[in-house]
Amino acid sequence: MIQVTLLMLLTSLAIGLPVAAVLALTGYVLSENYAFIPMTAASGELAWSHSNDFVLIAAPMFIMMGELMHRSGVSERLFSALTPWFTRVPGQLIHTNIAASAVFAATSGSSLATAATIGTVAIPNMDRGGYSRPLFLGSIAAGGTLGILIPPSVNMIIYAVLSETSVADLYAAGFLPGILLAVLFSAVVVVAVLWNPKLAPATDFQGSLWPARIAGLKHLVPPLCLFFLVVGSIYLGIATPTEAAALGLVATVGLVGLNRALTVAVLLSAFEGTVRTTCMIMLIVIAAFFLNFVMVSIGLVEAITGALLSLGWPPLAMLAAIVVFYLVLGCFMETISMMIATTPIIVPVIVELGYSPVWWGIVFVILIEAALITPPVGLNLYVVQAVRKAGSIADLFKGSAPFLVAMLLTIILLISFPQLALWLPTILNPKSGPV
Protein backbone atom coordinates (compact mmCIF):
# COMPACT_ATOMS: atom_id res chain seq x y z
CA MET A 1 0.00 0.00 0.00
CA ILE A 2 2.76 2.42 0.91
CA GLN A 3 4.51 1.95 -2.44
CA VAL A 4 1.28 2.39 -4.42
CA THR A 5 0.43 5.59 -2.50
CA LEU A 6 3.87 7.13 -3.04
CA LEU A 7 3.85 6.17 -6.72
CA MET A 8 0.39 7.68 -7.22
CA LEU A 9 1.25 10.94 -5.45
CA LEU A 10 4.64 11.48 -7.09
CA THR A 11 3.51 10.48 -10.60
CA SER A 12 0.38 12.64 -10.49
CA LEU A 13 2.31 15.67 -9.22
CA ALA A 14 5.06 15.12 -11.79
CA ILE A 15 2.64 15.24 -14.72
CA GLY A 16 1.21 18.53 -13.46
CA LEU A 17 -2.23 17.57 -12.12
CA PRO A 18 -3.78 20.06 -9.68
CA VAL A 19 -2.99 19.09 -6.10
CA ALA A 20 -6.65 18.69 -5.09
CA ALA A 21 -7.14 16.27 -8.01
CA VAL A 22 -3.99 14.36 -7.02
CA LEU A 23 -5.20 13.87 -3.44
CA ALA A 24 -8.73 12.90 -4.47
CA LEU A 25 -7.51 10.51 -7.18
CA THR A 26 -5.08 8.83 -4.79
CA GLY A 27 -7.85 8.39 -2.25
CA TYR A 28 -10.13 6.89 -4.91
CA VAL A 29 -7.52 4.39 -6.11
CA LEU A 30 -6.71 3.30 -2.55
CA SER A 31 -10.41 2.96 -1.75
CA GLU A 32 -11.13 0.83 -4.81
CA ASN A 33 -8.17 -1.49 -4.26
CA TYR A 34 -7.78 -1.85 -0.50
CA ALA A 35 -11.04 -0.91 1.27
CA PHE A 36 -13.65 -3.50 2.26
CA ILE A 37 -16.43 -1.13 1.21
CA PRO A 38 -16.26 1.85 -1.20
CA MET A 39 -15.03 4.86 0.75
CA THR A 40 -16.26 7.24 -1.95
CA ALA A 41 -19.78 6.92 -0.54
CA ALA A 42 -18.63 9.07 2.39
CA SER A 43 -17.08 11.81 0.25
CA GLY A 44 -20.18 14.02 0.27
CA GLU A 45 -20.54 13.88 4.05
CA LEU A 46 -16.81 14.55 4.49
CA ALA A 47 -16.92 17.56 2.16
CA TRP A 48 -19.96 19.02 3.92
CA SER A 49 -18.82 18.44 7.51
CA HIS A 50 -15.27 19.73 7.05
CA SER A 51 -16.22 22.76 4.98
CA ASN A 52 -18.49 23.71 7.91
CA ASP A 53 -15.77 23.23 10.51
CA PHE A 54 -16.13 26.16 12.95
CA VAL A 55 -12.37 26.65 13.32
CA LEU A 56 -11.74 26.55 9.58
CA ILE A 57 -14.26 29.36 9.04
CA ALA A 58 -11.62 31.72 10.47
CA ALA A 59 -9.38 31.21 7.43
CA PRO A 60 -11.34 33.29 4.86
CA MET A 61 -11.77 36.09 7.40
CA PHE A 62 -8.02 36.32 8.02
CA ILE A 63 -7.44 36.19 4.26
CA MET A 64 -9.93 39.05 3.83
CA MET A 65 -8.09 41.07 6.50
CA GLY A 66 -4.85 40.69 4.56
CA GLU A 67 -6.50 41.60 1.26
CA LEU A 68 -8.02 44.79 2.72
CA MET A 69 -4.78 45.82 4.45
CA HIS A 70 -2.90 45.24 1.21
CA ARG A 71 -5.15 47.65 -0.67
CA SER A 72 -5.81 50.29 1.99
CA GLY A 73 -2.53 52.23 2.08
CA VAL A 74 -1.73 51.15 5.64
CA SER A 75 1.54 49.58 4.48
CA GLU A 76 2.96 52.88 3.18
CA ARG A 77 2.38 54.60 6.51
CA LEU A 78 3.73 51.59 8.38
CA PHE A 79 6.92 51.60 6.30
CA SER A 80 7.50 55.33 6.79
CA ALA A 81 6.91 55.03 10.55
CA LEU A 82 9.48 52.25 10.95
CA THR A 83 12.22 53.73 8.74
CA PRO A 84 13.61 56.26 11.31
CA TRP A 85 14.20 53.46 13.84
CA PHE A 86 16.80 51.79 11.60
CA THR A 87 18.53 54.78 10.02
CA ARG A 88 21.73 54.27 12.02
CA VAL A 89 21.78 50.44 11.76
CA PRO A 90 23.98 48.81 9.06
CA GLY A 91 21.55 47.86 6.32
CA GLN A 92 18.99 50.57 7.14
CA LEU A 93 15.99 50.03 4.86
CA ILE A 94 16.56 46.26 4.71
CA HIS A 95 15.78 46.15 8.43
CA THR A 96 12.70 48.26 7.76
CA ASN A 97 11.57 45.61 5.26
CA ILE A 98 11.86 42.91 7.93
CA ALA A 99 10.25 44.94 10.72
CA ALA A 100 7.38 46.07 8.48
CA SER A 101 6.84 42.45 7.40
CA ALA A 102 6.70 41.35 11.05
CA VAL A 103 4.16 44.02 11.98
CA PHE A 104 2.05 43.44 8.86
CA ALA A 105 2.21 39.68 9.49
CA ALA A 106 0.44 40.31 12.80
CA THR A 107 -2.62 41.49 10.87
CA SER A 108 -2.66 39.52 7.62
CA GLY A 109 -2.03 35.85 8.41
CA SER A 110 -0.67 35.32 4.89
CA SER A 111 2.93 35.20 3.71
CA LEU A 112 2.05 36.00 0.10
CA ALA A 113 0.01 39.06 1.09
CA THR A 114 2.82 40.24 3.37
CA ALA A 115 5.49 39.85 0.69
CA ALA A 116 3.36 41.55 -1.97
CA THR A 117 2.35 44.45 0.28
CA ILE A 118 5.80 45.24 1.69
CA GLY A 119 7.40 44.67 -1.70
CA THR A 120 5.11 47.21 -3.35
CA VAL A 121 6.21 49.88 -0.87
CA ALA A 122 9.88 48.94 -0.45
CA ILE A 123 11.16 48.08 -3.93
CA PRO A 124 10.99 51.67 -5.33
CA ASN A 125 13.53 52.64 -2.63
CA MET A 126 16.00 49.88 -3.54
CA ASP A 127 17.95 51.47 -6.38
CA ARG A 128 17.59 55.03 -5.07
CA GLY A 129 19.34 54.01 -1.87
CA GLY A 130 22.12 52.06 -3.58
CA TYR A 131 21.32 48.73 -1.93
CA SER A 132 22.42 45.30 -3.10
CA ARG A 133 19.48 44.03 -5.13
CA PRO A 134 19.75 40.36 -4.08
CA LEU A 135 19.96 41.14 -0.34
CA PHE A 136 17.24 43.79 -0.48
CA LEU A 137 14.83 41.59 -2.45
CA GLY A 138 15.69 38.53 -0.38
CA SER A 139 14.74 40.41 2.80
CA ILE A 140 11.28 41.10 1.38
CA ALA A 141 10.71 37.49 0.32
CA ALA A 142 11.99 36.15 3.65
CA GLY A 143 10.19 38.80 5.69
CA GLY A 144 6.96 37.84 3.98
CA THR A 145 7.23 34.33 5.39
CA LEU A 146 6.68 35.77 8.87
CA GLY A 147 3.02 36.11 7.85
CA ILE A 148 2.39 32.43 8.62
CA LEU A 149 4.46 32.22 11.82
CA ILE A 150 3.50 35.36 13.77
CA PRO A 151 -0.19 34.99 14.71
CA PRO A 152 -2.80 35.18 13.36
CA SER A 153 -1.90 32.60 10.73
CA VAL A 154 -4.07 30.83 8.17
CA ASN A 155 -1.60 27.94 7.92
CA MET A 156 -1.73 27.36 11.67
CA ILE A 157 -5.52 27.11 11.48
CA ILE A 158 -5.25 24.45 8.78
CA TYR A 159 -2.60 22.56 10.75
CA ALA A 160 -4.74 22.76 13.90
CA VAL A 161 -7.73 21.24 12.10
CA LEU A 162 -5.68 18.47 10.48
CA SER A 163 -3.72 17.57 13.61
CA GLU A 164 -6.55 18.19 16.12
CA THR A 165 -4.49 20.64 18.15
CA SER A 166 -5.53 23.96 19.72
CA VAL A 167 -5.37 27.07 17.54
CA ALA A 168 -4.88 29.17 20.68
CA ASP A 169 -1.88 27.07 21.75
CA LEU A 170 -0.37 27.27 18.26
CA TYR A 171 -0.78 31.05 18.15
CA ALA A 172 0.91 31.42 21.53
CA ALA A 173 3.66 28.99 20.51
CA GLY A 174 4.38 30.90 17.30
CA PHE A 175 4.84 34.33 18.86
CA LEU A 176 8.32 34.04 20.41
CA PRO A 177 9.82 31.98 17.53
CA GLY A 178 8.37 34.57 15.11
CA ILE A 179 10.09 37.43 16.93
CA LEU A 180 13.28 35.36 17.19
CA LEU A 181 13.26 34.66 13.47
CA ALA A 182 12.74 38.34 12.62
CA VAL A 183 15.70 39.24 14.88
CA LEU A 184 17.84 36.57 13.20
CA PHE A 185 16.88 37.96 9.78
CA SER A 186 18.14 41.38 10.90
CA ALA A 187 21.28 39.79 12.37
CA VAL A 188 21.97 38.19 8.98
CA VAL A 189 21.74 41.63 7.36
CA VAL A 190 24.06 43.25 9.90
CA VAL A 191 26.67 40.51 9.46
CA ALA A 192 26.43 40.67 5.67
CA VAL A 193 26.77 44.47 5.55
CA LEU A 194 29.65 44.54 8.04
CA TRP A 195 31.37 41.82 5.98
CA ASN A 196 30.76 43.69 2.71
CA PRO A 197 29.90 47.39 3.22
CA LYS A 198 29.06 47.73 -0.48
CA LEU A 199 25.77 45.88 0.12
CA ALA A 200 24.15 48.99 1.67
CA PRO A 201 24.83 52.74 1.87
CA ALA A 202 26.82 54.06 4.82
CA THR A 203 24.93 55.20 7.92
CA ASP A 204 25.94 58.84 7.87
CA PHE A 205 22.74 60.47 9.19
CA GLN A 206 23.35 63.47 11.45
CA GLY A 207 20.99 64.96 14.02
CA SER A 208 18.21 63.62 16.22
CA LEU A 209 15.83 60.96 14.92
CA TRP A 210 13.46 61.03 17.87
CA PRO A 211 11.02 63.62 16.49
CA ALA A 212 10.48 61.46 13.37
CA ARG A 213 10.27 58.28 15.44
CA ILE A 214 7.68 59.71 17.82
CA ALA A 215 5.66 61.24 14.98
CA GLY A 216 5.50 57.87 13.22
CA LEU A 217 4.19 55.96 16.23
CA LYS A 218 0.62 56.92 15.35
CA HIS A 219 0.93 54.81 12.18
CA LEU A 220 2.05 51.77 14.18
CA VAL A 221 -0.96 51.91 16.48
CA PRO A 222 -3.66 50.59 14.05
CA PRO A 223 -1.92 47.32 13.02
CA LEU A 224 -0.80 46.65 16.60
CA CYS A 225 -4.35 47.29 17.85
CA LEU A 226 -5.64 44.78 15.30
CA PHE A 227 -3.11 42.23 16.54
CA PHE A 228 -4.04 42.69 20.19
CA LEU A 229 -7.76 42.66 19.34
CA VAL A 230 -7.49 39.31 17.55
CA VAL A 231 -4.94 37.54 19.75
CA GLY A 232 -5.90 39.28 22.99
CA SER A 233 -9.58 38.43 22.64
CA ILE A 234 -8.63 34.75 22.39
CA TYR A 235 -6.50 34.67 25.54
CA LEU A 236 -8.81 36.86 27.58
CA GLY A 237 -11.56 34.34 26.91
CA ILE A 238 -13.69 36.91 25.10
CA ALA A 239 -13.75 35.09 21.78
CA THR A 240 -12.87 31.80 20.11
CA PRO A 241 -10.30 31.97 17.28
CA THR A 242 -13.11 32.11 14.74
CA GLU A 243 -14.95 34.86 16.60
CA ALA A 244 -11.63 36.71 16.99
CA ALA A 245 -11.17 36.53 13.21
CA ALA A 246 -14.61 38.09 12.77
CA LEU A 247 -13.72 40.86 15.25
CA GLY A 248 -10.49 41.48 13.38
CA LEU A 249 -12.25 41.66 10.04
CA VAL A 250 -14.83 44.16 11.31
CA ALA A 251 -12.02 46.27 12.84
CA THR A 252 -10.05 46.11 9.57
CA VAL A 253 -13.05 47.33 7.59
CA GLY A 254 -13.40 50.20 10.08
CA LEU A 255 -9.69 51.03 9.79
CA VAL A 256 -9.82 51.05 6.00
CA GLY A 257 -12.88 53.29 6.21
CA LEU A 258 -11.09 55.75 8.52
CA ASN A 259 -8.26 55.89 5.98
CA ARG A 260 -10.84 56.79 3.32
CA ALA A 261 -9.85 53.77 1.24
CA LEU A 262 -13.10 51.80 1.58
CA THR A 263 -14.24 52.17 -2.01
CA VAL A 264 -16.32 49.82 -4.13
CA ALA A 265 -13.25 48.98 -6.23
CA VAL A 266 -11.19 48.09 -3.15
CA LEU A 267 -13.99 45.93 -1.74
CA LEU A 268 -14.57 44.08 -5.01
CA SER A 269 -10.85 43.47 -5.45
CA ALA A 270 -10.53 42.22 -1.86
CA PHE A 271 -13.61 39.99 -2.26
CA GLU A 272 -12.20 38.47 -5.45
CA GLY A 273 -8.80 37.80 -3.89
CA THR A 274 -10.41 36.26 -0.81
CA VAL A 275 -12.70 33.99 -2.83
CA ARG A 276 -9.87 32.80 -5.09
CA THR A 277 -7.56 31.95 -2.20
CA THR A 278 -10.30 30.42 -0.03
CA CYS A 279 -11.63 28.21 -2.83
CA MET A 280 -8.13 26.94 -3.62
CA ILE A 281 -7.45 26.13 0.02
CA MET A 282 -10.83 24.53 0.70
CA LEU A 283 -10.73 22.32 -2.39
CA ILE A 284 -7.35 20.97 -1.28
CA VAL A 285 -8.54 20.60 2.33
CA ILE A 286 -11.62 18.58 1.34
CA ALA A 287 -9.57 16.33 -0.97
CA ALA A 288 -6.97 15.86 1.79
CA PHE A 289 -9.61 14.91 4.35
CA PHE A 290 -11.01 12.33 1.94
CA LEU A 291 -7.53 10.87 1.37
CA ASN A 292 -6.85 10.85 5.11
CA PHE A 293 -10.19 9.13 5.78
CA VAL A 294 -9.31 6.41 3.27
CA MET A 295 -5.77 5.96 4.62
CA VAL A 296 -6.98 5.62 8.20
CA SER A 297 -9.75 3.21 7.17
CA ILE A 298 -7.40 0.85 5.30
CA GLY A 299 -4.69 1.08 7.96
CA LEU A 300 -2.18 2.95 5.82
CA VAL A 301 -1.37 5.62 8.43
CA GLU A 302 -0.54 2.94 10.98
CA ALA A 303 1.54 1.08 8.37
CA ILE A 304 3.57 4.19 7.54
CA THR A 305 4.07 5.03 11.22
CA GLY A 306 5.13 1.46 11.95
CA ALA A 307 7.50 1.37 8.97
CA LEU A 308 9.25 4.55 10.05
CA LEU A 309 9.49 3.53 13.72
CA SER A 310 10.74 0.05 12.77
CA LEU A 311 13.91 1.66 11.42
CA GLY A 312 15.01 1.84 15.03
CA TRP A 313 16.53 5.28 14.73
CA PRO A 314 16.81 7.49 17.82
CA PRO A 315 14.09 10.18 18.01
CA LEU A 316 16.54 12.99 17.21
CA ALA A 317 17.86 11.17 14.12
CA MET A 318 14.32 10.49 12.93
CA LEU A 319 13.38 14.12 13.51
CA ALA A 320 16.43 15.27 11.54
CA ALA A 321 15.44 12.96 8.66
CA ILE A 322 11.90 14.40 8.64
CA VAL A 323 13.29 17.96 8.58
CA VAL A 324 15.57 17.10 5.63
CA PHE A 325 12.62 15.44 3.88
CA TYR A 326 10.55 18.63 4.15
CA LEU A 327 13.45 20.83 3.02
CA VAL A 328 13.76 18.73 -0.13
CA LEU A 329 9.99 18.41 -0.66
CA GLY A 330 9.62 22.18 -0.32
CA CYS A 331 11.76 22.66 -3.41
CA PHE A 332 9.15 20.92 -5.56
CA MET A 333 5.75 21.23 -3.88
CA GLU A 334 3.48 24.17 -3.11
CA THR A 335 3.34 24.87 0.62
CA ILE A 336 -0.39 24.58 1.41
CA SER A 337 -0.48 21.32 -0.52
CA MET A 338 2.60 20.06 1.31
CA MET A 339 1.05 20.85 4.69
CA ILE A 340 -2.33 19.31 3.94
CA ALA A 341 -1.00 16.19 2.22
CA THR A 342 1.60 15.25 4.84
CA THR A 343 0.26 16.42 8.21
CA PRO A 344 -2.04 13.41 8.81
CA ILE A 345 0.90 11.07 8.09
CA ILE A 346 3.76 12.82 9.89
CA VAL A 347 2.05 14.06 13.08
CA PRO A 348 1.37 10.52 14.42
CA VAL A 349 5.06 9.73 13.89
CA ILE A 350 6.08 12.92 15.72
CA VAL A 351 3.82 12.04 18.65
CA GLU A 352 5.16 8.47 18.79
CA LEU A 353 8.68 9.89 18.94
CA GLY A 354 7.64 11.78 22.07
CA TYR A 355 7.43 15.31 20.69
CA SER A 356 4.58 17.78 21.24
CA PRO A 357 2.28 18.28 18.23
CA VAL A 358 2.08 21.99 19.15
CA TRP A 359 5.87 22.29 19.16
CA TRP A 360 6.07 20.38 15.89
CA GLY A 361 3.46 22.70 14.40
CA ILE A 362 5.86 25.64 14.86
CA VAL A 363 8.84 23.72 13.45
CA PHE A 364 6.62 22.63 10.56
CA VAL A 365 5.52 26.19 9.82
CA ILE A 366 9.18 27.32 9.70
CA LEU A 367 9.90 24.47 7.25
CA ILE A 368 7.00 25.73 5.16
CA GLU A 369 8.48 29.23 5.37
CA ALA A 370 11.74 27.79 4.03
CA ALA A 371 9.81 26.26 1.12
CA LEU A 372 8.39 29.70 0.30
CA ILE A 373 11.89 31.04 -0.46
CA THR A 374 13.47 27.86 -1.85
CA PRO A 375 13.78 27.68 -5.64
CA PRO A 376 12.45 26.53 -8.00
CA VAL A 377 8.89 26.60 -6.53
CA GLY A 378 9.26 29.19 -3.74
CA LEU A 379 6.08 31.25 -4.12
CA ASN A 380 7.34 34.31 -2.23
CA LEU A 381 10.22 34.61 -4.70
CA TYR A 382 7.79 34.84 -7.60
CA VAL A 383 5.47 37.22 -5.75
CA VAL A 384 8.34 39.67 -5.11
CA GLN A 385 9.56 39.25 -8.67
CA ALA A 386 6.06 40.04 -9.96
CA VAL A 387 6.00 43.21 -7.84
CA ARG A 388 9.48 44.12 -9.07
CA LYS A 389 8.38 43.73 -12.73
CA ALA A 390 11.95 43.74 -14.14
CA GLY A 391 15.34 42.12 -13.66
CA SER A 392 16.39 38.51 -13.19
CA ILE A 393 14.74 36.24 -10.63
CA ALA A 394 18.25 34.91 -9.99
CA ASP A 395 18.69 37.96 -7.73
CA LEU A 396 15.96 36.58 -5.48
CA PHE A 397 17.37 33.06 -5.55
CA LYS A 398 20.74 34.41 -4.41
CA GLY A 399 19.37 36.93 -1.92
CA SER A 400 17.10 34.48 -0.09
CA ALA A 401 19.90 32.02 0.75
CA PRO A 402 21.25 33.85 3.85
CA PHE A 403 17.73 34.06 5.31
CA LEU A 404 17.26 30.33 4.76
CA VAL A 405 20.27 29.83 7.05
CA ALA A 406 18.49 31.91 9.73
CA MET A 407 15.43 29.63 9.43
CA LEU A 408 17.56 26.52 9.86
CA LEU A 409 19.22 28.09 12.90
CA THR A 410 15.77 28.80 14.38
CA ILE A 411 14.78 25.16 13.89
CA ILE A 412 17.98 24.02 15.61
CA LEU A 413 17.26 26.36 18.53
CA LEU A 414 13.68 25.04 18.79
CA ILE A 415 14.95 21.44 18.83
CA SER A 416 17.56 22.32 21.45
CA PHE A 417 15.20 24.47 23.54
CA PRO A 418 11.58 23.36 22.97
CA GLN A 419 10.36 25.82 25.61
CA LEU A 420 10.96 28.63 23.12
CA ALA A 421 7.66 27.48 21.62
CA LEU A 422 5.99 25.77 24.58
CA TRP A 423 6.56 28.26 27.38
CA LEU A 424 4.01 30.88 26.31
CA PRO A 425 1.10 28.46 25.66
CA THR A 426 1.70 26.92 29.08
CA ILE A 427 1.61 30.34 30.73
CA LEU A 428 -1.40 31.68 28.83
CA ASN A 429 -3.49 28.52 28.84
CA PRO A 430 -2.50 26.40 31.87
CA LYS A 431 -5.89 24.63 31.94
CA SER A 432 -5.13 22.90 28.63
CA GLY A 433 -2.44 20.78 30.32
CA PRO A 434 0.89 19.81 28.74
CA VAL A 435 1.39 21.03 25.17
N, C-alpha and C positions, 0 to 999 in steps of 0.2 A: 504493500500500500504506500509506504513512504516513497519508494522509487517512482511509482506511477504519479503521485502527487507532485513531486519535484519536477518530473519530466513535463507534466501538463503545465505547471506554472511557468517554468523557464521557457518552454517552447512557445507558449501563447504570448508571453511578453516579448520574446525575441522577434516574432513576426509582426509586432506592432498592434495587437488587439488592445482596445481600451481596457483599463485595469478592472473596472466593474464587470465587464464581459468575461475577463480571464477568471476572476474569482467565482462568478456564477457558473461558468462552464466547467470549471474544476469540480465544484460541488456537485453538479449534475452527473458528471462521469463517475465520481466516487459513489454517489447514491445508486446509480444504475448497476454498478459492478460489485459493490461490497455491502450494501444495506439489505436487511431482511425484508423491509417494506420500502416503497418509493418515498424518499424524503421530500421530493418536490411537492407533495401534497400539502406540506406545511409552509411552503414559501410565502403564500399570501398572508397567513397569520403572522409569520415572522416579520414581513415587510410592514404590516400595519402596526404591530405592537412596538417595534423598535423605532419606527418613524414618529411614534407618539411618546417616546421616552421623555419624561419630564426634564431630566438633566440635559438631554441632547437638544432640547428646545432653546437652551441658552446660546448655542453656537451661532445661529443666524443673527441673533441680536448683537453679539459681540462683533460679528462680521459687519453688520450695519453701522455700528459705532465707528469702526475703522474706516469704512467707506465715507461716512459723513465728515470725520476729522480730516481725511485726506483731501476733501474738496472744499473745506470751509475757510482755509487761510490761517488756521491755528498754527500750522507747522512753521510758517514764515516768522510769526511773532515768537514762537518757541526758540527757533534758531538764533534770532537776533538777541534774545534775552540771555542765552547761554554763552554766546561768543565772548563777552568781556571777562568771563570767569577763567578762560584758558589763553588769554592773550600773551601771558608771560611764560607759558608752558611750552617746551619744545614740541612742535607739531601743531600747535594752535588750533586751526579750524578742523583738523582731523579729530581732535578730542571733542570738539563741538559736535561733529557728526555722531560720535559714539554716545555722548551724553544725551543729545536730542533723540537718538534712537531709543535709548533706555527710557526716557520720559514718555515718548510717544507709545512705546511698547506697553506701558502701564495703562493705556486707554484703548488700544486697538485690538490686541489679542491675535494679530496676524503678522507674520514676518514679511510677507510680500507687500502688504500695505505699508508697513514701516519702512522698508527699503525704498519703495516707490515714492513715498511722501518726502522722506528726508533727502533722497537723491534729487528730487525736483528742485528743492531749495538749495542744496549744497553744491551741486555740480557747476552751476554758473560761476562760483567763486574759485574753482580749482585752478584754472589757468591764470586768472587775474592775480592770484596770490603766489604763483610760482611753485606750486606743490608737485611732488612726484605723482603722476597720474595713477600708476598701479597702487601705491599705498593709499592714496586718497579714495579711489574707487573701491578698493578692498575694504576700507573702513566702513563704507556705506553698506556694502553687501553683508559684511559680518555683523555690523550694528543692527541691521534689519532682523537678523536671526533672534535677537533678544525679544522680539515680539511674541515668540511662543514659549519663552522661559519665564520672563517676568509676568506675573499674573495681572489681569485675566488672560487666559490663553485658550484658544479654540482647540488646539491639539491636546491639551491636558484634559479637556472635557471628553474628547473622543477616547483617550487612553483610559480615563476613569470609567467610562461606560463599558469598554471592552474588557477591562481587568477587574471590574467590580470593586474599585477603590473609591475613596472619598475625594470629591473635587476640592473641598475645603482644605483637606490635608495636603493635596498636591499643590494648591496655590500657596499655602504657607511654606511648603518644602522648596518651592521654586524661587522664593524671594531672595534669600541670602546667596544661593549659587548664581542667580541672575546678576546681582550687584557685584559679586566676585568676578564673574566673567567680564562684565563691563570694565572693571578696574584692570583686569589682565589685558584686555584689548588696549587700553590706554598705556599700560606698561610696555606693551609690544611697540607702540608708536614711539614712546620716549626712547627706548633702547635703540630702535632703528634710526631715529633722527640723530641721537648722540653718536652713533656709529658712523653715520653718513649724513652730515649736516646739509648736503645738497638736496635731501628729500623734502625739506620744508624751509620757508624763509626764516631768517634770524628773528629772534624776539627782541626787537629794539624799541618797544613802545615806552614812551616817557610820560610821566604824570600819573595822576591818581585814576584808578579804574572804578573806584567805589560808587561814584555818582551814577555811572552807566549800569553797574551791577544792581544797585538798589532800584533804579528806574525800571529795569527789566523784570524784576520779581513779579510784577503784576501779571506778566504774560505766562509765568510758570504756575500761577495759582489755579487756573481752570483745569489743565490736565491733571494736576495733582489732586484737586478736589474730586474729579471723576474717579481717580484711582481709589481714594479713600472711601468714596461713596460705595463703589462696587465691592471692594475687598473688605472695608470696614463693616458694611452692613451684614456681611456673611459671618464675621467673627464676633459681632455684637449680638448675634442671634436675631437680628431684625428681619433678615431675608435669607432664603435659600439661594444657592448659586444662580438658579434660573430667575428667581425674583430680583436678585441683584443685577443680573444682566438687563432686565426690563427697566429697573431704576436708572442704570447707566445709560441706556438708550434714550430714555425720556430726558435725562439731564443733558445728553449730547445734543439732542434736537434743540433744547433750550439754549445751549451755548452757541450753537450755530446761528440760531435766531438772533441772539444778542450781538453777534458779529455781523449781522445783516447779510448773511450768506445763504439764508434758507429760501432759496428760489425754487421755482418749479423745475428748472433744468438740473439743479444740484440734487433735488430729491429723486427725480427720474433716473439720473445717472447712478446715484447711490442704490436705488431699488434694483436696477438692472445688475449692478455688480454683486449685490447681495444675493440675488436669485441665482445668478450664474454659479457663484462659489458654493452656495448652499446645496444646489441641485447636484453638483459634481460630488461634493462630500457625501451627501445622503445616499446617492446611488451606489457609491463604493461601500458605504457603511452597511447598507441592506444586503448587498452581495456578500460582504465579508461575514455578516451574521449567519447567512444561509450556509456558507462554506464551513464556518465554525460549528454550526449545528450538525452538519453532516459528519464532520471529523470527530466530534465528540460521540455521536451516535454509533459510529462504526469502530470506535476505539483507537482512532489514529493519533489523537493528542497524547493518550497514554503511551502508545507505541513509540512516538517520537521522544517523549520525556524519558521513557525507559532506555531507549537506544543511546541517548546522550549521557544519561547517568551511568550506564553500563560501561562507558569508557574508563571509569575509575579515576578520572582526573580529580585533583584537589579543587575545591570550590573556586579559588582564586584563578587557577589555570583555566577552568571552564568559563569563568566570567571574562577573562582576557580573550578567549577564543570567540565568545559572543560579541564582544566589542569590536574585534577585528572583522568579524563577519558583517556587522552593520556598517563599518567604515567602507568595506568593499561594496556591499549592496547599495549603499548610498550613492556610489558613482554611477549607477545604472538604473535606479528606480526612483520614481517620484515619491516625495516624503510622506504625504498622507496615505498613499497606497502602501508604502512600506510599513507604516505604523499599523494600519488596519489589518493587513495580511498576516503580519508576524506576531502581533501582541498575544492572540489567544494561544499560540504555540510556545512562545518564549517565556511568558510570565509564569506558567506552572513550573518550568525548569528553574527559573530564578528563585521561586519560593522553596522548591525542593533543596536548592543549594543553601538555603538558610538566610537569604537576603530579603529585605522588606520590599514589597511591591511598590510602596510609595517612593522609597529611595531609588528603586530601579526606574520608576517613571521619570525622575529628574535626569538620571544618567541617560535614559533613552531619548529624552527630549534634546539633550545636548548632542547626542549622536545624530539626531534628525537635523539639528542646526548645522552640524558638520556637513551633512549631505546637501544642504541648501547652498553651500559655497564650494562644493567639490565638483570639478568638471568630470565628465562632459554634461551632466544632467542638472547641475546645481541651479535651481530656479532663481535664486536671488541674484546670481551673476547675470542672468538674461534680463531680469527686471531692471537692474541698474544700467545694463547696456542699452536697453530700450529707452530709458529716460535720457541717457547720454546722447543717443541718436547718431553718433559718429565715432570713428576710431576703431581699433581692434579689440575684440573681446579677450585677446591674450593678455591685455593689461589687467583685466579682472582676474584671470586665472593666476597670474603672477602675484598680484596684490593681495589675494585672499589667503595665500599660503601661510604667512606669519600668524594670522588670526586663527587658522586651523590648529596651529601649535598651542595657542592659548586655550582652545577648547579641549585638546587632549590633556593639557596640564590640569584643567578644571576637573576632568573625569578622574585623573589620578588622585587629585586631592579628595574628591568625593569617596573614592574607594578606600583611601587611607584614613579619612576622617568622615564617616557616614553621618555624624551629628551635624555637619554643615547643612545637610538637608533635613534631618529628622528632629533637630532641636526645636525649631520654631513651631512645627505642628504639635509637638508634645506640650509645649508651653501654652499655645492658644486653644488647644482642644484636648485637655487632659482626660475628658470623659470617654474619648474614643479608644483609649487603651494604647498598647504599643503599636507604633506605625512602622 
